[in-house]
């Protein structure tokens, strides 16, 4: 769904006859939520609060005043903004204000997020301070009213994925390598994910050149290189690709033809880690058991390469926030690399990297891996060439290893191991796994 914000939103809250105009912007009082509907500033609505995060039907029923035709105030947490907005639609609200929870230093300002794409009412994100001030006013008076002016446009949009595959190799046994081409609106996205996109392109072009030489035999497997669109708004592009593959009956395009997905999202962070996706941390309740053994083996494969090169590495927990998530949920073994986002590098990790890379090359302790993550400074100057080179070489090694494997399907999907996992698994198949909603759930928005 294409979403366009046509104007800078305006928000005013009137408490006992005193009108307060708030400042728009992520660094200020409020911002819009993607998929918000429109509202005319001339219309005034009463503001009420929904208790207990507004994630359950009982929250909406346990109010002193019906939410019908009113603007509701809800705290961030427990469920996604989308889930809250679906309940808001059910109870016919006039608008939705969701405020940050103030549980940590980075959860005071308004947050970017999205509501359900069918939302017709205005939906805004407030800072913790404005939310608490409004909540206190509601608890002490029924004379709290809101005016919102926001104009938005929504319409269906095609997904901008680009895929290219080798002309050799068994199409019913395909290795999929992916990275995303979009960035957030606030930054040029050179590290996130120009760095992964560049690695993906180098792998594709180098492999094409090698296959044209007589001394480099083709793989027995087909390799598909994909550049996904709309990752930053809920891993939409890869999710669409997987959904179409699930429906396809064309040999080579079916989900059953995909053996593995390798994902490269952010490989050039300036204060880098050499992060390997940890297959052991896959969510057992949402991951089909058949995807687990291969994902774990791939973690070990990457790890062993770093050890063989006398390079440091960091095992990185799977959080569901990148394009591998759609494949994993469909039962495909996954792995990949990352160089770290806005988390801070522990001193122990810095010292470990210094020992193997040389003093001064291990980065800065207690500093963010990427201080320009999702910011305007994510430019060419934001890339660490050493980290990007080593991670790209690891990606090349794993592709070559998998491409030369004699029986990749058995390697990634060991039958007896999968049978044992199925006996103890908490996984329950869903009619449709909403990977976009899970993406926002992981981010708690």
N, C-alpha and C positions, 0 to 999 in steps of 0.2 A: 504494500500500500504506500503510495507516494503521499507524503505529508508536507504541506507548505504553510509556514507561519507568515501571514500577510501584513502584520503590523506588530509593533512593540506592545505587548500587553499592558493594561492598566489595572491596578487593583487598589480599591479603597475599602476600608472597614470603618463603619460608624458604630461607636460604642456610647450609648446613652446620649446621643446627639452630638458627640464629638467625632468629626471625620478625620481619619488618618490616611494619607496617600503613601503607598509603599513604593520602594525603588526596585525596578526590574533588573535582573541579572544574577548569574550564578554566584557572584561575589557579594551580592546584596541581599534583598529581602525575599524575592520570589522569582521563579521562572516557570515557563510553560512545560507541560508534559506532552510528549509526542502522541499524536492521535486525538488531542483535545478537540472538542467542538468549539463553536463560536458563541459569542454573547455580546449583546448590546449594552453599552455603559448606562443607558437611560433606565434600565430595569434594575430594581432593588430587591434583594432577597434576604430573608432572615437566615442567620447562621446558627446551626446547631452542631453538637459534637456526637460522634458515634463512639461508644466505649470499646475497650479491648481490641483495638487495632482494626475493627471492621472486617474481619476475615471469616466470620461465621454468621449464619442467619440469626442466631440468638442475639448477636451484637446489635443488629438492626431492629430487632423487635423490642430490645430492652432500652428504649428511649422514652423520655417523657413527652416528647413532641414528635409527631410523624415526620419522617424525612421527605415525604411527598411534597414536591414543589419548593424545597428549601435547598440552600447550599450547606453541605456537610463538611465538617472538619475531622480528619482522621490522622492518627499518628502512624508513621512509617514502622514496618516491622511485621514479623510472623509470616505473612503471605505477600505476594507481589502486588504492585500497583495495579496490574491488569486484573487480578482477582478481586481486588477491592472495587475497581470500576465496574466490573460485571455485576456485583451486588448492588452498587449504586444505581446502575441502570434499572435493575429489577425493582428497586424501591422508588423509582421515578424522581430522582433528585434534580435540582436545577443547576447544580454545580458541585465540584469536588475540590477541596483544598487538603493536600496531604503534607504534613510537616515532618521535618527531620527529628530524630529522637534524642540527640544530644548525648548519646552513650559513650562517645569518644571524641577526641579533638577534631576528627575529620567528619563528624556527623552533626555539625551545627548549621552549615550553609544549606541553601536549597540544592536539590540534587536532580540531575538529568535522569529522565526515565520515560516510561510510556504507559499509556492506558490501553484498554481494548480498542481495536481499530474501528469498532462500530459505535464508539462513544459519540454522543451528539451534544453533550453539555460541556461547558468549560472545565478544564482540569489543570490545576496549578500545583507546583511544589513550593512549600514555604520553608523558611529557615526555622530552626528550633525556637529562637527567641520570639518570632512573630506567632508561631503556632501556640506556644505556651501562653503568651499574652492574650491571644484570642480565646484560648480554652478557659483561662481564668475569668475573662469577661463573660463568657457564656454561662459559667457556673454561678456567677453572681448577678446575672441579669438576663432577661429575655429580649432586651432591647439592643440586640447586636445585629447589624445588617451589612450586607456586602454588595459592592458594585464591581463588575468585571467587564472590561472591554477587551475582546480578543477575536481576531478574524483568522480563520484557518480554511485551508482547502485540502481535500483528500480525494484521491482517485487511484484505481488499480495501476500498477506499474510492473513492467517485465523485470525479471531478475537478470543482472548483468554478470553472469558467469562466463568464463572462457576456459574451454578444455581442449587439449590436443593430445593425441596418443601416438605411440609408435606404430608403424605399419606392419611390424613383425611381432611375433609372439602370440600365444593363445589368448584370444579375446575373452574366453570364458574363465581365464585366470589372470585377473588384472590387478596390478599394483597402482594405487591412486596416491598421488603426491599433491598436497594442496597448500595454499597460502591465500590471504585475502588482500584485495586491491583497494578497498575503501579505507577512509580514515574518518575520525570524528570531525565535526564542523570546526572545532577550535584549533585544529592543528593540521599541518601538511602530511603527517604520517610517514616520515621517512624511516624511522625505526619500526613503527606500528602501522602498516606492516610492509613498508617498502623493503626492509631488510630481508624478510622471508620471501617476498615476491621475487627479489633479485636472485636469491639462492635457488629458488624453484626454476627460474628462467635459465640460470647457468647450468643446472643439472640437465634440463631439457635440451639445450643447444649443444652441450658437450656430448651427451649421449647420442644425439643425432649425427654429429661429426664422427664419433667413434664407430657407429654402426656402418658408416660408409667406407671404413677401412677394411682391408682383407684380413688383417691380423686381429680383429676384434669381433668375435662371433656375436650374433644377436642373442638376446635372452629368450628362453622358452616361454616367458610370460610377457603379456602386453603391459606397457607402462602408460598410464594416463596422468598428464600434468594438468592441474586445474588451478585457476585463479578465481576465487570466490568473490562475489559482490555482497554488500550489505551485511558484513559480519558485525559491524559496530552497532547495529540496531537490532540485534537478536539472532546472529548467525543464520540469517535468512537465506542467503545464496546456497550454502552447502546443505541446509535443511531442505530447500526446494529440490536440489539435485538428488538427494537421497530419497525423497518422497516419490520423485519420478522414476528412479531406478527400482523402487519397491513395486511400482505398478507395471513396469515395462516387461514385455515378453520377447524383446529383441535380444538375441544372443550377443553378449558383450556389453549390453546396456542394463542388464538385470542386476539387482542387488546381490544375487547369488553368484554373480561373476566376479565380484570384488573380493579379493583376498585380504587386502590390508589398506589402511589409510595412514600415511605419514604426513603430519601437519607441522608447518614451520611458520610460527607467528611470533615475531619480535626476536631477531637474532643479533642485534647490534647495540644493545644497551650499553651506555658509556661506562657504568660501574658494574660490568656484566657478571653474570654467573653462567656456567655451562650446564644449563638445566636439561634434564632428561625426564620426560613424562613417566610417572610411576604407575605402571599397570596395576600394581597391588592396591592402589587407592581408588580404583573404579567403584562407583556406587553399586553395590550388589543388588539393591532393590530395583534399579532401573536398567541394569546391564544384563543382557542375556548371557548365561554361563559360557556359551561357546566362544564369546569374545575375550574371555579372561586369560586363558593360558597363553595365547599368542601375544596379547598385550604385555604380559609379564615377561615373556621371552624376548620381546623387542626391547624392553627396558634393559634387560641384561646384555643384549647385543650391543646397544649403544654404550653401556657402561664398560664393557670389555674393550671396546675400541679406545676409549679415553685412557683406560689403564695401560693398554699396549703402547700408547703414545706418550706415557708419563705425563698426562695432563689431568688437571683437577676436574671434578664434575660434581653436580648437585642433583640429587633426586628430587623431582618437583611434583608435588601433589596435583592430581587431576581435579580441576575445579568446575569443569563443564562450560567454561567461558570462551571456548574457541571452536573452530570448525570441525575438529575431530568428534565432537559430542554427538552429532547426527549419525555418524557412522557407528560409533560405539553403541548407541541406543538401538541400531538396526542389527547388531550382532556381528559387526566387523571388527577384527583386531586392529588396534590403533597404536601409534606411538608418535613421537616428535620431540622437538627441542625448543627451548626458549632461553632468553638471556636475562629475564627478570623484568618486572614492571615497577610499581611504586613502593613495593616493600623495601625494607632496609637490609643491607648486607651485614650479617653478624660479624663481630670481630674474629670469631673462630674460623669462619669461612674465609675471611680476608687473609688471615695468617696461613691457612691451608693453601690458598691460591698462590700466595707469595712464595711458599716453599717450593712449589712445582714450576711456577712461571718466572721466578726471579723476584728479588726484593723490589717493590714498587709497582709490579705488574698485577698485583692481586686486587687492586681497587682500594676503595676508601671504606673503612669500617663505619657502621651506623649511618651510612648515607644510602639514599635510594638507588636501586639498580638503574632506574631511568627517571631522573628528576624532571624530564620533559614529557613524561607519559601523558598523552591526551592534551598536550598544550601546544601553543604556537611555536615554541622553541624546538619541537621535534623536527629538526632540519638535518641537512647533511652533516652539520657540525655535531650532531647528537649520536653519531655512529662510532663505536669502538672497532677499528679495523682488525685488531688481534682477535677479539672474541668472535667477530663475524666470520673471519677466515677459518678458525678452528671448528666452529659449529657447522659451517658449510662443508668442510672436509668430512666431518662425522656423517652428515647427511649423504654425501657421495659414497662413503664406505658402505653404509647400510643399504643403499640402493643396489650397489654392486653385489653385496653379499646375498641379498634376497633374489636378485635377478639371476644369479648363478646357482641358486639352491636347486637340488635335484627334485625335491618334492615339497614345495612350499605349503601346499594345502595341509599336508600331514604335520608339517613343522608348526604351523600356526593353529591348527585345530586337531590336537591329539584326541582321538575318540574316547579312549578309556578315561583320560583325565576329565574330559567334559562330562562324561556320564557320572563320575563321582561328584563333580560340582553340582550337577542338576539335582542330586539327591538331597543336598543340604542348602541349596540356593533359596534366598528369599524373593527372588525375582518373580514377578507376575506380569505376564504379557498384557499390554494395553492395546485397545483398539487403535489408538493414535497417541504416540508419544509427542507431546508438545515441547520440542527442544527449545523453541524461542522463549516459552514461558519459563522453562528450567534455567535458561541463560539468565533471565532477570531475577529468578528466585535465588540463584547463587550470589548475585550482587545485592540481594535483599531490597530490590526495587520493583 
